[in-house]
Amino acid sequence: MIKLVVALIVIGVMVRLAWKLLNWAWLKPKKLEKWLREEGFDGTPYKLLIGDFIQQAKMMKESRLKASPITHDITPLVMPFDHHIVKTYGKRSYLWFGPVPRVFIMDPQLIKDIFLRPFDFEKPHPDPLRDSIVGGIVTAEGEKWHKERQIINPAFLLKHIQNMFPLIILSCNSMIEKWEKLTLRGGLTEVDVCPFIDNLAGDVISRTAFGSCYEEGHVIFRILREQTEYAIENIVMIFLPGGRSIPTRANRKYKDNEKELQAILRKIIDKRNKSLKIGEDSCDDLLGTLLKSNAKAMEGNGVGMSLEDVIEECKTFYNAGSETTSRLIAWTMVCLCLHPEWQIKARQEVQEVFGSRELDFESLKQLKIVTMILNEVLRLYPPVVMVTRATTKETELGNMMMPAGIQIAIPILEIHHDREIWGEDASEFKPERFTNGIGDATKDRGSHSFLPFTGGPRICIGQNFAMVEAKVAIVKILQRFSFELSPSYKHSLTPVFTLTPNFGVHVVLRTI
């Protein structure tokens, strides 16, 4: 009798598990597919478990293996399968991310609605690749995100960025000195500027985040760059259940690095916290401002960030901050090489504003042409090409009802190149679009048609910091060098964490 009961229980459990598996792998996706079609969306038919993975991977691999003609019309190169879906099925389309439908939303008003409702449209969780690279407020949700955003926000106010301005100047001068040494003999040299710009961004974050501890900051920067490489190397494994526990070389190195990183950051944070408690720390770097804001929150309502939370934010300073800015500077150099008339205009403006004197924070506001150029680069080459959100319950969006269990994709790159939004010259480099600012450039298209830093309450907290650093770097480069693309430059791009030039940016630098 007992054996019969046990057997019935086992059979019941197995049937229940089988039903759950069948529902997850087939019944639910087919139900969502029907729902989406009834709401007016169109897309590929669902394929059991794999969805569109094979075709997507194939098209991406083909795109990465070849350099394209030099063009700003990069959407088919960077997002080949997504672009194919939108082109084939229209703007109300979807694809299959395994058994989960990913719906494209390209209407600026609907995008605005999504961004303004972060508690209804959260980021998809888990995302193994993203979670291996960034954390903190980038991945936090709900009240945790709201609390941490309030605590971190003071660190990125303009007054604090102004205090850190001399450190940004110092880092940029260091890079320029290295380039001057390279051009010392003949007045010109061919160089891949990407490693220099990456190091510049890391140096800026090291100095502005950790102040006097910036040497340790450089170690942190090195480790985090390695972590990204190991995550990408192990990309198939990390998407498997328990894949992080498989003892591959990349997994072992990733775990060793994580231990070293945690130890360094704990030591820095503990030291700064002790200095703050006895009133000896008056530094206005990012970490100091964050710790002061956190202490104030703890005193006010007893709710603040844990040591682990602060460590995650320090990592985010690097991964989000340095990558975004370095890519902006690199793509700006590419665009100014391809459009030398704008390089001349920008250099003339720099000469009028600064002459031969050192830069100052307030005068950056006078750089109208440089700002127009940076905005156009951000439009054509946005650091993040797509953001995704997820529904956990049936949710209204515009005149539609979005079912629970779908992903919503906002294809920023596609939107920035959309001819219906920006005109027939959408894929051309025309900084004059922004002559009267971003508001005027987007007023007839909706405020959420220009999204280099996303939008809404979750807009990139470091956008002002990134723009100041990029302006300083470009001004410094224009003051000392003219530049053109080298014949060895290959126009090939990959959206890793940010939009990355696969083969670097090889240019010919000439001293002025």
C-alpha positions in Angstrom: 0.0 0.0 0.0 2.8 2.4 0.9 4.6 1.6 -2.3 1.5 2.4 -4.3 1.1 5.7 -2.5 4.7 6.6 -3.1 4.4 5.6 -6.8 1.3 7.7 -7.2 3.0 10.7 -5.6 6.0 10.3 -7.9 3.7 10.0 -10.9 1.8 13.0 -9.8 5.0 15.1 -9.4 6.3 13.9 -12.8 3.0 14.8 -14.5 3.0 18.2 -12.9 6.6 18.8 -14.0 5.8 17.6 -17.5 2.8 19.9 -17.7 4.9 22.9 -16.5 7.5 22.1 -19.1 4.9 21.7 -21.9 3.3 25.0 -20.9 6.6 26.8 -20.7 8.0 25.4 -24.0 4.9 25.3 -26.2 1.4 26.2 -24.8 2.3 29.6 -23.3 4.4 30.8 -26.3 1.5 29.8 -28.7 -1.0 31.6 -26.5 1.2 34.7 -26.5 1.7 34.5 -30.2 -2.1 34.4 -30.8 -2.6 37.4 -28.4 0.0 39.5 -30.1 -1.4 38.8 -33.5 -4.8 39.8 -32.3 -3.3 43.1 -31.0 -2.0 43.8 -34.6 1.6 42.6 -34.3 3.3 40.4 -36.9 6.4 38.3 -36.7 8.0 34.9 -37.2 6.2 31.7 -36.3 7.3 30.2 -33.0 9.8 27.4 -33.2 9.9 25.0 -30.2 12.4 26.2 -27.5 15.0 27.8 -29.9 12.7 30.5 -31.3 14.7 32.6 -33.7 18.1 31.9 -32.1 19.7 30.0 -35.0 18.9 32.5 -37.7 19.7 35.4 -35.4 23.1 33.9 -34.5 23.9 33.1 -38.2 23.1 36.6 -39.4 25.1 38.2 -36.5 28.1 35.9 -37.3 28.1 36.8 -41.0 27.9 40.5 -40.1 30.9 40.4 -37.7 33.2 38.5 -40.1 33.3 41.2 -42.7 34.1 44.9 -42.8 31.4 47.0 -44.5 31.7 49.9 -46.8 32.2 53.0 -44.7 28.7 54.3 -44.1 26.6 55.7 -41.3 23.7 53.5 -42.3 24.9 50.9 -39.7 21.6 49.3 -38.5 21.7 46.4 -41.0 25.3 45.7 -39.8 24.9 46.0 -36.1 21.4 44.5 -35.7 21.0 42.4 -38.8 18.3 40.1 -37.6 16.3 42.7 -35.7 16.5 45.1 -38.7 15.3 42.2 -41.0 12.3 41.6 -38.7 11.3 45.3 -38.7 11.8 45.6 -42.4 9.8 42.4 -43.2 7.0 42.7 -40.7 6.8 46.4 -39.9 7.2 48.5 -36.8 4.5 46.5 -34.9 6.6 43.3 -35.1 8.1 40.7 -32.8 10.7 37.9 -32.8 11.3 35.0 -30.5 14.0 35.0 -27.8 13.8 31.3 -27.1 10.2 30.7 -25.9 9.7 34.4 -25.0 8.4 36.9 -27.6 10.3 40.1 -28.0 8.0 42.9 -29.2 9.4 46.0 -30.9 8.0 49.4 -29.8 9.1 52.3 -32.0 6.4 54.9 -31.5 8.0 57.8 -29.4 4.8 58.3 -27.4 4.6 54.7 -26.4 8.3 54.7 -25.6 7.7 57.7 -23.4 4.9 55.9 -21.6 7.2 52.8 -21.0 10.0 54.9 -19.6 7.7 56.9 -17.3 6.3 53.7 -15.8 9.4 51.9 -14.5 7.4 49.8 -12.0 5.1 48.5 -14.7 7.8 47.9 -17.3 10.9 46.5 -15.5 14.2 45.2 -17.0 14.1 41.5 -17.9 15.5 39.3 -15.1 17.7 37.4 -15.1 20.0 38.5 -17.9 23.2 36.4 -17.4 25.5 38.4 -19.7 24.3 41.8 -18.4 24.4 40.7 -14.8 28.0 39.4 -15.3 29.1 42.9 -16.4 27.0 45.5 -14.5 24.9 45.7 -11.4 23.8 48.4 -9.0 21.1 50.8 -10.2 21.5 49.5 -13.7 19.9 46.2 -12.8 18.0 47.1 -9.5 14.2 47.3 -9.6 11.4 48.6 -7.5 12.0 50.2 -4.2 15.7 49.1 -4.1 16.3 51.0 -7.4 14.4 54.1 -6.2 16.3 54.2 -2.9 19.7 53.7 -4.5 19.0 56.3 -7.3 18.2 58.9 -4.6 21.4 58.2 -2.7 23.6 58.2 -5.8 22.1 61.1 -7.6 24.0 63.8 -5.6 27.3 62.4 -6.9 26.4 63.4 -10.4 25.1 66.9 -9.9 26.8 69.5 -12.0 28.4 71.2 -9.0 30.2 68.0 -8.2 31.2 67.4 -11.8 32.6 71.0 -11.8 34.7 70.1 -8.8 36.1 67.0 -10.6 36.7 69.0 -13.8 40.5 69.5 -13.1 40.9 65.8 -12.8 39.3 65.3 -16.2 41.7 67.9 -17.6 44.6 66.1 -16.1 43.7 62.8 -17.6 43.1 64.3 -21.1 46.4 66.1 -21.0 48.1 62.8 -20.2 46.6 61.2 -23.3 47.6 64.2 -25.5 51.2 64.0 -24.2 51.4 60.4 -25.3 50.1 61.3 -28.8 52.6 64.2 -29.0 55.4 61.8 -28.3 54.2 59.5 -31.1 54.2 62.3 -33.6 57.5 63.9 -32.3 59.8 62.8 -35.1 57.8 63.3 -38.3 54.9 65.4 -37.1 52.4 62.6 -38.0 51.8 59.0 -37.1 49.3 56.3 -37.7 47.7 54.9 -34.5 44.7 53.0 -33.3 43.3 55.6 -30.9 40.9 53.2 -29.2 43.3 51.8 -26.5 44.3 55.3 -25.6 40.7 56.5 -25.4 39.8 53.5 -23.3 42.7 54.2 -20.9 41.6 57.8 -20.8 38.1 56.9 -19.8 39.4 54.5 -17.2 41.9 57.1 -15.8 39.1 59.7 -15.5 36.9 57.3 -13.6 39.8 56.2 -11.4 40.6 59.8 -10.5 37.1 61.1 -10.1 35.7 58.0 -8.4 38.5 57.3 -5.9 40.5 60.5 -5.6 43.7 59.8 -3.9 43.1 56.0 -4.3 43.2 56.3 -8.1 46.1 53.9 -8.4 43.9 51.2 -6.9 41.3 52.4 -9.3 43.5 51.5 -12.3 43.7 47.9 -10.9 39.9 47.8 -10.6 39.6 49.1 -14.2 41.9 46.3 -15.5 40.0 43.6 -13.6 36.6 44.8 -14.8 37.8 44.9 -18.5 39.0 41.3 -18.0 35.6 40.3 -16.5 33.8 41.6 -19.6 36.2 39.6 -21.8 35.6 36.4 -19.7 31.8 36.9 -19.8 31.8 37.2 -23.6 34.3 34.3 -23.9 31.9 32.2 -21.8 28.7 33.5 -23.3 27.1 30.1 -24.1 27.9 28.7 -20.6 26.5 31.6 -18.6 23.1 31.2 -20.3 22.9 27.5 -19.2 21.4 26.7 -15.8 24.3 26.4 -13.4 26.7 27.4 -16.2 28.7 29.7 -13.9 29.6 26.6 -11.8 31.2 24.7 -14.7 35.0 24.9 -14.1 36.0 26.3 -17.4 39.1 28.5 -17.6 37.0 31.6 -18.1 34.8 30.8 -15.1 37.8 30.1 -12.9 39.4 33.4 -13.9 36.2 35.3 -13.5 35.7 34.0 -9.9 39.3 34.7 -9.0 39.0 38.3 -10.3 35.7 38.8 -8.5 37.4 37.9 -5.2 40.3 40.2 -5.8 37.9 43.0 -6.9 35.8 42.6 -3.8 38.8 42.7 -1.5 40.2 45.9 -3.1 36.9 47.8 -3.0 36.1 46.7 0.6 39.5 48.1 1.6 38.9 51.4 -0.1 35.4 51.8 1.1 36.2 50.8 4.7 39.1 53.3 4.7 36.9 56.1 3.4 34.0 55.4 5.8 36.4 55.6 8.8 37.8 58.9 7.5 34.2 60.2 7.1 33.2 59.2 10.7 36.1 61.2 12.2 35.6 64.1 9.9 38.9 63.7 8.0 37.5 63.1 4.6 36.6 66.2 2.7 37.0 64.8 -0.8 34.2 65.4 -3.3 35.0 62.5 -5.6 32.2 60.1 -6.6 32.9 57.6 -3.9 33.1 60.3 -1.1 29.9 62.0 -2.3 28.1 58.6 -2.5 29.2 57.6 1.0 28.2 61.0 2.5 24.8 60.7 0.8 24.4 57.2 2.1 25.3 58.2 5.6 22.7 61.0 5.5 20.1 58.5 4.3 20.9 56.2 7.1 20.7 58.9 9.7 17.4 60.2 8.2 15.3 57.0 8.0 17.7 54.1 8.8 17.5 52.9 5.2 20.6 53.1 3.1 22.9 51.0 0.9 24.8 48.0 2.2 28.5 47.6 1.7 27.7 45.1 -1.1 25.5 47.7 -2.7 28.2 50.3 -2.6 30.7 47.9 -4.2 28.3 47.2 -7.0 27.9 50.9 -7.7 31.7 51.3 -7.8 31.8 48.6 -10.4 29.0 50.4 -12.3 31.0 53.7 -12.3 33.6 51.9 -14.4 31.6 49.6 -16.7 28.8 52.1 -17.5 30.8 55.3 -17.2 34.0 54.6 -19.0 32.5 52.5 -21.8 29.8 55.0 -22.7 32.2 57.9 -22.9 35.1 56.2 -24.6 32.8 55.0 -27.4 31.4 58.5 -27.9 34.9 60.0 -28.2 36.0 57.2 -30.6 33.0 57.5 -32.9 33.2 61.3 -32.9 36.8 61.0 -34.2 35.5 58.6 -37.0 32.8 61.1 -38.0 35.2 64.1 -38.0 37.6 62.1 -40.2 34.8 61.3 -42.6 33.5 64.9 -42.6 36.6 67.1 -42.4 34.6 70.3 -43.0 33.0 69.7 -39.5 36.4 69.0 -38.0 37.5 72.5 -39.3 34.4 74.2 -38.0 34.8 72.6 -34.6 38.5 73.5 -34.4 37.7 77.1 -35.3 35.1 77.3 -32.6 37.6 75.8 -30.0 40.1 78.5 -31.1 37.5 81.3 -30.7 36.4 80.1 -27.2 39.7 79.0 -25.7 42.5 80.2 -27.9 45.7 78.8 -26.4 44.5 79.0 -22.7 43.5 76.1 -20.6 39.9 74.9 -20.6 37.5 76.1 -17.9 34.2 74.5 -17.0 31.9 77.5 -17.7 33.2 78.1 -21.2 32.2 74.6 -22.3 28.7 76.0 -22.6 29.9 78.2 -25.5 30.8 75.2 -27.6 27.7 75.1 -29.8 29.2 73.4 -32.8 31.1 70.7 -30.7 27.8 70.0 -28.9 25.9 69.7 -32.2 28.5 67.2 -33.4 28.4 65.1 -30.2 24.6 65.0 -30.4 24.7 63.8 -34.0 27.3 61.2 -33.2 25.1 60.0 -30.3 22.2 59.8 -32.8 24.0 57.8 -35.4 26.2 55.7 -33.1 24.3 55.5 -29.7 26.4 53.7 -27.1 23.5 51.3 -26.3 21.7 50.2 -29.4 18.7 48.6 -27.7 17.0 48.5 -24.3 14.5 45.9 -23.1 11.7 45.8 -20.6 9.4 43.0 -19.5 5.8 42.6 -18.4 5.0 40.6 -15.2 1.3 41.1 -15.5 -1.2 42.2 -18.2 -0.4 45.8 -18.7 -2.0 48.6 -20.8 0.1 50.4 -23.3 -1.5 53.0 -25.4 -4.7 51.4 -26.8 -3.2 47.9 -26.4 -3.1 45.3 -23.7 0.3 43.7 -23.4 0.2 40.2 -21.9 2.4 39.1 -19.0 5.6 37.2 -19.9 6.7 39.2 -23.0 9.8 41.3 -23.6 9.5 44.8 -25.0 12.4 45.9 -27.1 13.1 49.6 -27.8 15.6 49.5 -30.7 17.3 52.8 -30.1 19.6 52.4 -33.2 16.7 51.7 -35.4 14.7 54.7 -34.1 17.7 57.0 -34.5 17.9 56.0 -38.2 14.2 55.9 -38.9 13.4 58.0 -42.0 9.8 58.5 -40.9 11.1 60.3 -37.8 14.3 62.0 -39.0 13.7 62.4 -42.7 15.3 60.9 -45.8 18.7 62.0 -44.6 18.3 60.0 -41.4 21.5 58.0 -42.0 23.6 61.0 -43.0 25.9 63.0 -40.7 24.2 66.4 -40.3 25.0 68.1 -37.0 23.0 71.1 -38.1 19.9 69.2 -37.0 20.8 70.2 -33.5 21.5 73.9 -34.2 18.8 75.0 -31.8 19.2 72.1 -29.3 17.8 68.7 -28.8 14.3 70.0 -28.1 14.0 71.7 -31.4 15.5 68.8 -33.3 12.9 66.4 -31.9 9.8 68.6 -31.3 7.8 67.3 -34.2 8.8 63.7 -33.7 8.2 63.2 -30.0 10.7 63.8 -27.1 11.5 60.1 -27.0 12.9 59.8 -30.6 16.4 60.8 -29.4 17.5 58.3 -26.7 21.3 58.0 -26.4 20.9 57.9 -22.6 17.4 56.3 -22.7 14.8 58.4 -20.8 12.3 58.7 -18.0 13.3 58.2 -14.3 15.8 55.6 -15.3 17.7 57.9 -17.7 21.5 57.4 -17.5 22.6 59.1 -14.2 26.0 59.9 -15.6 24.9 61.6 -18.9 26.2 65.1 -17.9 29.5 63.6 -16.7 29.9 61.7 -20.0 29.2 64.9 -22.1 31.6 67.0 -20.1 34.4 64.4 -20.4 33.7 64.0 -24.2 33.8 67.7 -24.8 37.1 68.1 -22.9 38.7 65.2 -24.8 37.5 66.4 -28.2 38.6 70.0 -27.5 42.0 68.9 -26.4 42.4 66.7 -29.5 41.3 69.5 -31.8 43.7 71.9 -30.2 46.8 69.8 -30.9 46.0 67.5 -33.9 44.2 67.2 -37.2 43.3 63.6 -38.1 42.0 61.5 -40.9 41.1 57.8 -41.2 44.0 55.5 -42.0 43.7 53.2 -45.1 43.9 50.3 -42.6 40.6 51.4 -40.8 37.9 48.8 -41.1 34.3 49.8 -40.5 33.0 46.9 -38.4 30.8 47.3 -35.3 29.5 45.0 -32.6 27.0 45.8 -29.8 28.8 44.1 -26.9 27.9 46.2 -23.9 28.2 49.4 -25.9 28.6 49.9 -29.7 32.2 48.9 -30.2 34.5 49.2 -33.3 35.7 45.6 -33.9 39.1 46.5 -35.3 39.7 49.7 -33.5 39.9 53.2 -34.9 43.1 53.6 -37.0 43.8 57.2 -37.8 46.6 59.4 -39.1 47.4 62.1 -36.5 49.1 65.3 -37.5 50.4 67.9 -35.0 49.1 71.4 -35.5 
